Amino acid sequence: MSNVNDFGIRMKSRRQQLDMTLRELAAKCGTTGPSYFSEVEQGKTIPSIQKAMDIANALNVSVSWLLGETEDSEADKGLANIGADGMFYNLLLTTHVFPNGLTYAQMEEKLKKLDKMEKLFKED
């Protein structure tokens, strides 16, 4: 994000484009008061990741777009798969690099190969 206010500026622009009031946005995000959203639009408050996702969903845009990007990013695809307890499993699994330099997918592939090798040795 080039400017902390970009999120709020884009949020307000999109909300107005949809002819949505702050109260309606708050309701779509599962809260009752519009004051928090007004503060975000004014750049006084920076939303949490969860709130940013709620706002993006309510406005039918991506979090990346609200942050000043022009297109959806891979991160948004990961954020869409949030777990019930608030952990971003998909994002973590697609971007995390283990201390050995391997990604989750590479580690998973190695474990599958080891499992196959173990089965071959047990057959002998």
N, C-alpha and C positions, 0 to 999 in steps of 0.2 A: 504494500500500500504506500503510495507516494506521500500521502497526507492523512493524518489521523481523521480529518473531517470527511474524507472521501466516502467512507461507509455511510455516514449520516446524510451527506448530500445526495448520494445515489438512492438511499432508502427513501428519503422524502420525495425525490423526483418520481420514483416508481410508484410510491403510495398515491401521489397526486395524479399520476397518469391513470391509475386504476380508480380514481375518484373515491378513495378509501380514507376515512377519518382515522385519527390516532386511536380513538376508542374502538373502532372496528378492527384495526390492526392488533390492538391489545387482546381483543376477544379471540381473534384467529390464532394468536400466540398462547392462548390459555391463561391470560392474566386479566385483571379487571381494570386497572388504572392506566391511563395513557401517559402519565407524567414521565415514566421511565423512557418511553419511546420518543417523547419530545426532547429529552436530554440527549439521547443518542443522535437524533437528527441535528441537534445544535452542536454536537461534538464535545459535550460535557461529560458523557459517559461512553465507555467502550464496552460493547456487549461481550458476554462470555461466548465460547464456541457454541454451546447449546442454544443460547438466545439468538446468535447470528444465524444458526440453522433454522430456528423457528421463524425468524423474520424473513429469511430467504424463501422458505416454503410458503409463508403467507402471501408474499409478493410475487410468487411464481418466477423467481430468478435464482441464480446460483449464488452461493456465498462468495465465490471468486468475483462475480460481477459486482457485487456490493463492495468488495475490497478494491475495485478499480481495474480488474482484469476485463478483457474484452470477450473472452471465451471461457467455457467451463474448463476446469482443470481436472487432472486425475485426483487431486485431493478432494474435490467435491464428490466424486464417485465413491471415495472411501468414506467420507462423512455421512453419506446417505445410508450407510450400513452400520449405524450406531447400535451398540448393544443395549440391552435393557438396563444394565447397571451403569451406563455412561461411558464405557470404554469404547474406543474407536478401533475395534478389532481389525476390520478390513484395512483401514489406513495403516495401522501398525504392521500388519502382516505383509502388506505390499511395499512398504517403504523401509522397514527396519533392517539394518545390517548388523548381524551378530559380530562379536569380537573377532571371529575367525575370517571376517570379510565376506561371508555368504549371506544371501537374503533368505527369507523364510522359504521361498519356493525352492531354492537351491538346497537348503537343509532338508526339506521334505523329500526331494528327489534322492539325496544321499541316503536318507533313512530307509526309503523304499528299496534301494539297491542292497543295503545291509540286511534288510529283512529277507530279501530273496536269497542272498548268500547264506544266511543262517538256515533257511529252509533246505537249501541244497546240501549243506553239511549234515543236517539232521537225517536226510534221506539215506546217506551212506552208512 
